[in-house]
Amino acid sequence: MTRHLEWKVGLDLVEDGGRTKAKARLDTGTSTLTGHGSARCNPADVDLPAIGDELAAGRAMKDLAGQLMREADRGMEAAGAGTVPRRTGPGYGWPEAAQ
């Protein structure tokens, strides 16, 4: 049986006074998660807004990914399955790739 889902991700960025704030929203159709991130320009650095956008957006998406992983962990525990052990190294990709 094939299953197809479409989850929508939206990203809002606001830059004001050398500080960029980002919100990453995931809509699964049944729930919504929101990640937050920010970046600021050091006054001694050249003001390059694109870099602030990338940093804030990346941080918001990382926050969102962490929330999604915690939701999956709770779901696995509720179903009686063990969760993936916490690691000190990279937490992304397939387990074989981290070795």
Buried (B, 14 or more C-beta within 10 A) or exposed (E): EEEEEEEEEEBEBEBEEBEBBBBBBBBEEEEEBBBEBBBBBEEEEEEEEEBBBBBBBBBBBBBBBEBBBEEEBEEEEEEEEEEEEEEEEEEEEEEEEEE
